[in-house]
Amino acid sequence: MKKIFMVAALMIATVSASAQIWMGGDLGFRSADGQDSRFTIMPTVGYQINDNWDVAIKVGYTKWGGAGTFTIAPFARYTFAQLDAVSFFVDGGLDFDFFDGGNDFWVGLRPGVKFAASDKISFVATLGNLGYQKSTKSIVLGIQNTTLSFGMYWSF
């Protein structure tokens, strides 16, 4: 029994030693002909498991017109290529949206790129998504400027 606990403690210590917590988020503003203005704030907290895998959660708010949406979006990030300070990844996750009169969810993938400016500061951009949207009951493939997201993360 002691050996099982020792092995479990060693595995946890190994994972924890190579892991890194990061935080940051996205800020967004969009205006279409001055009528459809939106403002988004989406703080993010993540945990780097190893060089290829992260898990994270975004919690945020989007305000447009007289309405607003509260979002909770857990995701896993897989980094599949790295060239010096630039790495390419895909996020797989769920977006749960809550607004007056209802809710919605999206599940799918978002490709992105990360630039590590230093050991502690990274800039991230995602463009597009492929997934299922509950409100439209359809598969969504979005590659337009409304699916472009920029963020900055601080690792500690």
N, C-alpha and C positions, 0 to 999 in steps of 0.2 A: 504494500500500500504506500509506503514511504517513497518507493521508486517512482510510482505514478505521479505523486505530488511533486517530486523533484523534477521529473520530465516536464510536467505542466508548467511549473514555475520557470524553468529554463526556456521553454517555448515562449511564454509571455514576455520574459525579459528580452529575448532575441527580437521579437516583433516590436517591443517598445523602444529598444535601443535604436532601431533603424527608422522609426516612425517620427513624423514631424507634424505639428499642428500649424495650420495656416488660417488666416482670416482676411477678409476684405469684402469685396462685393462689387455691385454694378450700380451705376447711376444712369438714367436714360431720360431723354426728352425727345418728343416727336411732335411735329406740327404739320398738318396737311391743309394747306390753304387757309391757315389760321382758324379752322373750324374744329378739327379733330386733334386738339392738343392733349398730349399725355406726358405725365411725369412718373418715373419709376425709381424707387430706391429698393435695393435688394441686397442686404448684408448676407455674407456667406461665411460659414465656418467649416473647415475640412481637416482631415487627418490623412497624412501620407503614410500608407502602409509599407510600400517599398518603392523602387524606382519606376514601376509601371502602374501601380494602383493607388488611388485615393478614394475616400468616401467623404461626402460632404452634404450639407443641407443649406438651402437658401430660404430665407423668410423675408417677405417684403410686401410692399404696397404699391399699387398703380392707381393714379388719380387721372380721370379724364372727364371733361364736361362736369356734370353734377354727380357722377358716379365714381365708385372706387372699388378696387379688388384687392383682397388680402390673399397672398400666395404662400404656400409651403411646398418646397421642391427638393426632396432628397435625391441624390444621384451618386453614381459611381463613375470615376474617371479612369479610363485605360489609356496610358501613353504608349503609342506604338512606334514612334520614331523620334530620335533626338539628334540634332546637328549643332554641336557646340551649345550656345545659350538658347537655341530655339528648339522647342519640342512640339510634336503634333499628337493630338489626343481625340478621343471620342467620349462624350458623356452619355451615359444611359440612365434615365431616371423617370420620375413621376412629377407632374406639376398638379397640385390641388389648388383650385381657385375658388374663393368664397366671395360673393357679392350680394347686394340687396336682391332678394327674390330668387336666389338659387346658388348653384355651385357648378363647377365643371372640372374635368381633369384631362390631362394629356399624358401619354406614356410614349417614350421613344428615345431617339438618339440625336445628339448634336455634335457635329465635328468642330474642332477648334485648334488654336495655336497658342503657345505660351512662350513669352520671351523673359528669360531670367536676367534682369538688369544687375542683380547682385545675389549673394547667398540668401538674402532676406526679402528682397522685393522682386515680384514678377508681374508682368502685364499679360492679360489673357483676352483673347477675342474668340467668339463663336459666330458662325454664320450658317444659318439654315437649320432645318430639323426634319426628321422623318419619324412619324409616329401616328398614333391613333388619338383623335380628339372626340370626347364624349358628346359635346354640343352639336357637332356636325355629323356624328356617327360615321366617320369616314377616316381613311388613311390620309394623313396630311404630309405633303412634301413642300416645305417652304424654303426657298432660296431667294429672298428679296431683302431690301434694306430694313424692313420691319423686323427681321429675324437676326439682325446684326447686334451683337452685344459686346461691350468692352468692360473690362474689370481690372482691378489691381489687387494683389494679395501680398500680405506680409507674413512671412514664416518665422516661427520662433520655437 
